[in-house]
Amino acid sequence: MSTGLKEMPREKLNRMGAAALSDLELLQAVIGSGGKGNDFRQIAKNLNNAIQKAGAENMTIEDVQAVKGIGQAKATVVFAALEYWRRRFVKQTAPLIDSPEKVAEQLKFICNKKQEYFVMLSLDGARRLINCHTISIGTLMSSLVHPREVFAPAIEDHAASIIIGHNHPSGLLEASEQDKDVTKRIRLAGEILGIKLDDHIIVAGDEFISAY
C-alpha cells in the first residue's frame, strides 16, 4: 500500500535491489543525507554533473570536495568508493609494476642508449603505472638530477609512489656513489612530499640491478 511518500533510495535498494535504482538514485544512496543547507538529492545532482564533466576515471578527491554540499568526511567516502570501483571493476590497461623485473621491462627503451637517461615511473596506490617521464639526458657517463625535476610530474600525476631508473651506457652494472647519493636525495625528498620512492633500477643491456 502506497503512503504517498516517495521511497528513499536506500530503502528502495534494500527492498528491490540495486538494479531498480537509477544512476542518480545510486549516488543519492551513497550520499545518504544532506547538509549545509543542501538537500541530498541536489548534492547527488551536483556530484553526477562533476563526474560527467571530469570522467569517473579521472576524478580526484579535490574534485569531489569541490562539489557543493559535500564536506570532507563525505568526500572521503565518495572518493574511496570511486577508487575501489576503478581498481576492482574497471578493465585495467595500465601495467602493474610490482617487481624489479616489471620495472626493467618499462626501461627497455633506454637499455642501449649511448647517453645516460634518467627516468621516473609514477604509480597509483595499486602500483599501476600512471606515466613514464624522461627527467634528464646526460653525457656518456653522468646525468644531473634534482628532486624538483623528479617530483614535479609526479605531483601532477597524483602519484602515490614513484620508481626511478637510469641506464649505464658503459655496460658496467654497478651502483656508483653518485647513484647511491641520488637515491638517498630522492628518497628523502619523497618522504617530505608524501610520495614514496619504491625503487631505483639501473639497466645495462639486458641486465639490471637495484640501487635502492
Rosetta blueprint (number, residue, H / E / L):
1 M L
2 S L
3 T L
4 G L
5 L L
6 K L
7 E L
8 M L
9 P H
10 R H
11 E H
12 K H
13 L H
14 N H
15 R H
16 M H
17 G L
18 A H
19 A H
20 A H
21 L L
22 S L
23 D H
24 L H
25 E H
26 L H
27 L H
28 Q H
29 A H
30 V H
31 I H
32 G L
33 S L
34 G L
35 G E
36 K L
37 G L
38 N E
39 D L
40 F H
41 R H
42 Q H
43 I H
44 A H
45 K H
46 N H
47 L H
48 N H
49 N H
50 A H
51 I H
52 Q H
53 K H
54 A H
55 G L
56 A L
57 E L
58 N L
59 M L
60 T L
61 I H
62 E H
63 D H
64 V H
65 Q H
66 A L
67 V L
68 K L
69 G L
70 I L
71 G L
72 Q H
73 A H
74 K H
75 A H
76 T H
77 V H
78 V H
79 F H
80 A H
81 A H
82 L H
83 E H
84 Y H
85 W H
86 R H
87 R H
88 R H
89 F L
90 V L
91 K L
92 Q L
93 T L
94 A L
95 P L
96 L E
97 I L
98 D L
99 S L
100 P H
101 E H
102 K H
103 V H
104 A H
105 E H
106 Q H
107 L L
108 K H
109 F H
110 I H
111 C L
112 N L
113 K L
114 K L
115 Q L
116 E L
117 Y E
118 F E
119 V E
120 M E
121 L E
122 S E
123 L E
124 D L
125 G L
126 A L
127 R L
128 R E
129 L E
130 I E
131 N E
132 C E
133 H E
134 T E
135 I E
136 S E
137 I E
138 G L
139 T L
140 L L
141 M L
142 S L
143 S L
144 L L
145 V L
146 H L
147 P H
148 R H
149 E H
150 V H
151 F H
152 A H
153 P H
154 A H
155 I H
156 E H
157 D L
158 H L
159 A L
160 A L
161 S E
162 I E
163 I E
164 I E
165 G E
166 H E
167 N E
168 H L
169 P L
170 S L
171 G L
172 L L
173 L L
174 E L
175 A L
176 S L
177 E H
178 Q H
179 D H
180 K H
181 D H
182 V H
183 T H
184 K H
185 R H
186 I H
187 R H
188 L H
189 A H
190 G H
191 E H
192 I H
193 L H
194 G L
195 I L
196 K E
197 L E
198 D E
199 D E
200 H E
201 I E
202 I E
203 V E
204 A E
205 G L
206 D L
207 E E
208 F E
209 I E
210 S E
211 A L
212 Y L
